[in-house]
């Protein structure tokens, strides 16, 4: 089974359901290989996840064994905050490509709209929120020059599409003013507790594809000793009742709710059964009433915020 695709403004096709690589730290190569074997074609990575070499090994194995061709995959990676200086963008993108064993990324994103002090990869890699002295130190690279360097990656064939992540509506409006190549996607935290409807509507009106991360809300953050007191979406009565109605898992309802709003999703799992369930979320439709019931769960509740990690960068304030 392979997920349906959406056409980006760049003209390239992207899967509506992909596999997220954040916190995939054990048996990573096998996890990627098995996900490809299960039918996943979109893989969402980042140098900040610290696993790109292993992810590339999983891809290489699948290609070598004939499970998939390179052009059938859609590989996403991201520019970390400490590489925002215009002259740093191309070298780090090329390093990331080498780590993956690829000649190009299908999509390359600015990870956060925050410029941090440059730390050479020979000093620390994967990168982090702090500099070589373990302090948070901001850089002066403006976003428009970083985006100009991102556009050059497209010009040189290192990325087929480019986009942004964790941008607010004002930053998206500003980007629209100076972009020569408009972003193909915006990746944001998105789940029933955090719909971000005004932002998603604005992007969709401009053919900017939204990709949701943390589609299961507090689930991922419980593992980080965060969101302990927030009710799990899997146990929310509205979600549970709708899941029973369609004879589906709560996870499938959450993913279908997003994809039915034309928002791409990037869940992950090491469980073969859940891999198949997560991929098979476009074979049924939720009723208008059920969509609206899930819409009504919005609490404007954000989990992935630099402030929550002790980083003095209130980008969502």
C-alpha positions as CSV (number, residue, x, y, z in Angstrom):
1,X,0.0,0.0,0.0
2,X,1.3,3.5,-0.9
3,X,-0.3,6.7,0.3
4,X,-1.9,9.2,-2.1
5,X,0.1,12.2,-3.1
6,X,-0.5,15.9,-3.4
7,X,1.1,18.2,-6.0
8,X,3.3,21.0,-4.5
9,X,3.6,24.5,-5.9
10,X,7.1,23.4,-7.2
11,X,5.4,20.9,-9.4
12,X,6.6,17.8,-7.5
13,X,4.4,15.2,-5.9
14,X,4.5,14.6,-2.2
15,X,2.9,11.7,-0.2
16,X,0.1,12.8,2.0
17,X,1.2,10.2,4.6
18,X,4.9,9.8,5.5
19,X,7.2,8.6,8.2
20,X,8.7,11.0,10.8
21,X,12.2,10.4,11.9
22,X,12.3,12.5,15.1
23,X,13.4,10.4,18.0
24,X,14.1,7.3,15.9
25,X,17.3,6.4,17.5
26,X,17.3,2.6,17.8
27,X,17.7,0.2,14.9
28,X,17.2,3.3,12.7
29,X,18.4,1.7,9.4
30,X,16.1,-1.3,9.9
31,X,13.2,1.0,10.9
32,X,13.6,3.0,7.6
33,X,14.0,-0.2,5.5
34,X,10.9,-1.8,7.1
35,X,8.9,1.4,6.6
36,X,9.8,1.4,2.9
37,X,8.9,-2.3,2.7
38,X,5.5,-1.5,4.3
39,X,4.8,1.1,1.6
40,X,6.1,4.4,3.0
41,X,7.7,6.7,0.5
42,X,8.0,10.0,2.4
43,X,10.6,10.3,5.1
44,X,10.9,13.4,7.2
45,X,14.3,13.9,8.7
46,X,16.7,16.6,10.0
47,X,20.3,17.0,10.9
48,X,19.1,17.9,14.4
49,X,17.7,14.4,14.9
50,X,21.2,12.9,14.8
51,X,20.3,9.9,12.7
52,X,20.7,10.9,9.0
53,X,23.6,8.5,8.4
54,X,21.6,5.5,9.7
55,X,18.5,6.7,7.8
56,X,20.5,6.8,4.6
57,X,21.7,3.2,5.2
58,X,18.1,2.0,5.4
59,X,17.3,3.8,2.1
60,X,20.4,2.4,0.4
61,X,19.5,-1.1,1.4
62,X,15.9,-0.8,0.1
63,X,17.2,0.6,-3.2
64,X,19.9,-2.1,-3.5
65,X,17.3,-4.9,-2.9
66,X,15.0,-3.4,-5.5
67,X,12.2,-2.5,-3.1
68,X,12.1,1.0,-4.4
69,X,13.8,3.4,-6.8
70,X,15.3,6.6,-5.6
71,X,12.8,8.7,-7.7
72,X,9.9,6.9,-5.9
73,X,11.1,8.3,-2.5
74,X,10.5,11.7,-1.1
75,X,13.2,12.6,1.3
76,X,12.9,15.6,3.6
77,X,15.5,17.2,5.7
78,X,16.0,20.5,7.5
79,X,18.5,23.3,8.0
80,X,19.4,23.7,11.7
81,X,19.4,27.1,13.4
82,X,23.2,27.4,13.7
83,X,23.6,27.3,9.9
84,X,21.4,30.3,9.0
85,X,24.3,32.5,7.7
86,X,23.9,32.6,3.9
87,X,27.4,31.1,3.3
88,X,26.7,28.2,5.6
89,X,23.5,26.8,4.0
90,X,25.0,25.1,1.0
91,X,27.9,23.4,2.8
92,X,25.7,21.9,5.5
93,X,23.1,20.8,3.0
94,X,25.8,19.0,1.0
95,X,27.1,17.4,4.2
96,X,23.6,16.2,5.0
97,X,23.2,14.8,1.5
98,X,26.5,12.9,2.0
99,X,25.2,11.5,5.3
100,X,22.1,10.3,3.5
101,X,24.0,9.1,0.5
102,X,21.9,11.2,-1.8
103,X,22.4,13.6,-4.6
104,X,19.4,15.8,-3.8
105,X,16.7,16.3,-1.2
106,X,13.1,16.3,-2.4
107,X,12.3,18.9,0.2
108,X,14.6,21.0,2.4
109,X,13.1,23.1,5.2
110,X,14.3,25.9,7.5
111,X,13.7,24.0,10.8
112,X,13.0,27.0,13.1
113,X,12.9,30.8,12.4
114,X,15.8,31.3,14.8
115,X,19.4,32.0,13.9
116,X,22.0,30.7,16.4
117,X,25.7,31.1,16.6
118,X,27.6,28.9,14.1
119,X,29.3,25.8,15.5
120,X,31.5,23.9,13.1
121,X,30.4,20.3,12.5
122,X,33.9,19.2,13.4
123,X,33.3,20.7,16.9
124,X,29.7,19.4,17.5
125,X,27.5,17.3,15.3
126,X,24.6,16.7,15.3
127,X,23.9,20.4,16.2
128,X,22.1,21.6,19.3
129,X,20.5,24.7,20.7
130,X,23.8,25.8,22.4
131,X,27.2,26.9,21.1
132,X,30.6,25.3,21.8
133,X,30.5,26.7,25.3
134,X,27.0,25.2,25.9
135,X,25.3,28.5,26.0
136,X,22.4,29.8,23.9
137,X,23.9,32.5,21.6
138,X,21.9,34.1,18.8
139,X,23.3,35.1,15.4
140,X,22.4,38.1,13.3
141,X,21.5,36.3,10.0
142,X,18.1,37.7,8.8
143,X,15.6,35.2,7.5
144,X,15.5,36.7,4.0
145,X,19.2,36.0,3.4
146,X,18.8,32.4,4.7
147,X,15.9,32.0,2.3
148,X,18.0,33.4,-0.6
149,X,20.5,30.6,0.1
150,X,17.7,28.1,0.2
151,X,16.6,29.2,-3.2
152,X,20.1,28.7,-4.5
153,X,19.8,25.0,-3.5
154,X,16.9,24.7,-5.9
155,X,18.9,26.5,-8.6
156,X,21.8,24.1,-8.2
157,X,19.7,20.9,-8.0
158,X,20.5,20.1,-4.4
159,X,16.8,20.4,-3.4
160,X,13.8,20.0,-5.6
161,X,11.5,21.9,-3.3
162,X,12.1,24.1,-0.3
163,X,9.9,25.2,2.6
164,X,9.8,26.2,6.2
165,X,8.9,24.8,9.6
166,X,7.5,26.4,12.8
167,X,6.8,29.8,11.1
168,X,4.0,32.0,12.3
169,X,1.5,33.7,10.1
170,X,3.4,37.1,10.3
171,X,6.6,35.3,9.2
172,X,4.8,33.6,6.4
173,X,3.4,37.0,5.2
174,X,6.8,38.5,5.4
175,X,8.3,35.6,3.4
176,X,5.8,36.1,0.7
177,X,7.1,39.6,0.2
178,X,10.7,38.7,-0.5
179,X,10.6,35.1,-1.9
180,X,11.7,34.5,-5.4
181,X,10.7,30.8,-4.9
182,X,7.7,30.5,-2.7
183,X,7.8,27.8,0.0
184,X,6.2,24.5,-1.1
185,X,5.3,23.5,2.4
186,X,5.0,24.7,6.0
187,X,5.5,22.1,8.7
188,X,3.9,22.9,12.0
189,X,2.7,21.2,15.2
190,X,-0.9,20.3,14.4
191,X,-3.4,18.1,16.2
192,X,-6.9,18.5,17.6
193,X,-5.6,20.4,20.6
194,X,-3.8,22.8,18.3
195,X,-5.6,23.4,15.0
196,X,-3.9,26.6,13.9
197,X,-6.8,27.2,11.6
198,X,-6.1,30.7,10.5
199,X,-2.5,29.9,9.7
200,X,-3.4,26.7,7.8
201,X,-6.2,28.5,5.9
202,X,-3.8,31.3,4.9
203,X,-1.3,28.8,3.5
204,X,-3.8,26.6,1.7
205,X,-5.2,29.7,-0.1
206,X,-1.7,30.2,-1.5
207,X,-1.1,26.6,-2.4
208,X,1.4,26.1,0.4
209,X,1.1,22.5,1.6
210,X,0.8,22.0,5.4
211,X,2.6,19.1,7.0
212,X,1.6,18.2,10.5
213,X,4.0,16.9,13.1
214,X,3.0,15.6,16.5
215,X,-0.4,14.5,15.1
216,X,-1.1,12.6,18.3
217,X,-0.7,15.6,20.5
218,X,0.8,15.0,24.0
219,X,1.8,11.4,23.2
220,X,5.4,12.2,22.0
221,X,6.0,14.7,24.8
222,X,5.1,12.3,27.6
223,X,8.3,10.4,26.7
224,X,10.2,13.6,27.5
225,X,8.5,14.1,30.9
226,X,6.3,16.8,29.4
227,X,2.5,17.1,29.1
228,X,2.0,14.6,32.0
229,X,-1.2,16.3,33.0
230,X,-2.7,16.7,29.5
231,X,-5.3,14.0,28.6
232,X,-4.1,11.8,25.8
233,X,-6.0,12.2,22.5
234,X,-6.1,8.4,22.2
235,X,-8.3,8.4,25.4
236,X,-10.4,11.5,24.5
237,X,-14.0,10.4,24.6
238,X,-14.8,12.1,21.3
239,X,-11.9,10.4,19.5
240,X,-12.7,7.0,21.1
241,X,-16.4,7.2,20.2
242,X,-15.6,8.1,16.6
243,X,-13.0,5.3,16.3
244,X,-15.6,2.8,17.5
245,X,-18.1,4.1,15.0
246,X,-15.7,3.5,12.0
247,X,-14.1,0.4,13.5
248,X,-10.7,2.1,13.4
249,X,-8.0,2.9,15.9
250,X,-7.9,6.3,17.5
251,X,-4.6,6.9,15.8
252,X,-6.2,6.4,12.4
253,X,-9.0,8.8,13.3
254,X,-6.5,11.5,14.2
255,X,-4.5,11.0,11.0
256,X,-7.6,10.9,8.8
257,X,-9.0,14.1,10.4
258,X,-5.8,15.8,9.3
259,X,-5.5,14.3,5.8
260,X,-9.2,15.0,5.2
261,X,-8.3,18.7,5.8
262,X,-5.6,18.2,3.1
263,X,-2.9,18.3,5.7
264,X,0.0,15.8,5.3
265,X,1.0,13.7,8.3
266,X,4.3,12.0,9.3
267,X,3.6,9.5,12.1
268,X,6.1,6.8,13.1
269,X,6.0,3.4,14.6
270,X,8.2,0.3,14.9
271,X,5.2,-2.0,15.1
272,X,4.4,-3.7,11.8
273,X,0.7,-3.6,12.5
274,X,0.7,0.1,13.3
275,X,2.9,0.9,10.3
276,X,0.1,-0.5,8.1
277,X,-2.6,1.2,10.1
278,X,-1.0,4.6,9.9
279,X,-0.5,4.3,6.2
280,X,-4.0,3.2,5.6
281,X,-5.8,6.4,6.6
282,X,-7.1,7.6,3.3
283,X,-9.3,4.6,2.5
284,X,-12.3,5.9,4.6
285,X,-13.9,9.3,5.1
286,X,-15.1,10.9,8.3
287,X,-18.5,12.6,8.2
288,X,-18.8,16.3,8.3
289,X,-20.3,16.1,11.8
290,X,-17.4,14.0,13.0
291,X,-14.8,16.3,11.5
292,X,-16.5,19.2,13.2
293,X,-16.6,17.4,16.5
294,X,-12.8,16.8,16.4
295,X,-12.4,20.4,15.3
296,X,-14.1,21.4,18.5
297,X,-11.4,19.9,20.6
298,X,-9.0,22.8,19.9
299,X,-7.4,24.2,23.1
300,X,-4.6,26.2,21.4
301,X,-2.3,23.9,23.3
302,X,1.2,23.8,22.0
303,X,3.9,21.3,23.2
304,X,6.9,21.9,20.9
305,X,8.1,25.4,22.0
306,X,11.7,26.5,22.5
307,X,10.6,28.1,25.8
308,X,9.6,24.6,27.0
309,X,13.2,23.5,26.5
310,X,14.7,26.5,28.3
311,X,15.5,28.4,25.2
312,X,14.8,32.1,25.5
313,X,13.2,32.4,22.1
314,X,9.5,33.1,22.4
315,X,8.7,32.6,18.7
316,X,5.1,31.6,19.4
317,X,4.3,34.4,21.9
